[in-house]
Amino acid sequence: MSLKKRYLKDKPACKVTFRLEKAAAPSARTVHLVGDFNNWDEQAKPMKKSKNGDFTATLKLDAGVEYQFRYLIDGEKWENDWKADKYAPSHFPGIDNSVITT
């Protein structure tokens, strides 16, 4: 898993590429990127599966903001990004969300 950030020069925004590696979900058919940036809508941002089995999605996010997020695998299993900037407690006891700071 990884996060790649690219800040835009012409506006206060950051293009972020989210990657869920095949090793984290080897038999996944679908993965959705779910978080603050899409009101935790489980269907809002399907990720694209590459030939090597990784899933990716790119979003343009406002710079200077923290966003909590998770990956939803096959509509059933939640996974955090192992390389998130940090983690924050979710409203579910004992479960943390991944956090990206732009």
VENDA-V668123 format. One record per backbone hydrogen bond with DSSP energy under -1.0 kcal/mol. CO is the residue of the C=O (numbers start at 1). NH is the residue of the N-H. E is the energy in kcal/mol with one decimal. If there is no record, write none. Layout:
co: (CO/CO)
nh: (NH/NH)
e: (E/E)
This chain:
co: (2/4/6/11/12/13/14/15/16/17/18/19/20/21/25/30/31/32/34/35/35/36/38/41/45/48/50/54/55/56/57/59/61/65/67/68/69/70/71/72/73/73/77/79/81/86/88/92/95/97/98/99/99/100)
nh: (19/17/15/13/63/8/61/6/59/4/57/2/55/24/28/74/47/72/70/38/40/39/41/44/33/56/53/50/20/48/18/16/14/102/100/36/98/34/79/32/76/77/73/71/84/99/97/95/90/88/69/85/86/67)
e: (-2.1/-2.7/-3.2/-2.5/-2.2/-2.4/-3.1/-2.1/-2.5/-2.2/-1.8/-1.8/-2.6/-1.7/-1.7/-3.1/-3.2/-2.6/-2.6/-1.7/-2.9/-1.3/-1.6/-1.2/-2.9/-2.4/-1.9/-3.2/-2.8/-3.0/-3.3/-3.2/-3.0/-2.6/-2.5/-2.7/-2.0/-2.5/-2.5/-2.2/-2.3/-2.2/-3.6/-3.1/-1.6/-2.2/-3.5/-1.9/-2.9/-2.1/-2.5/-1.5/-1.3/-2.7)
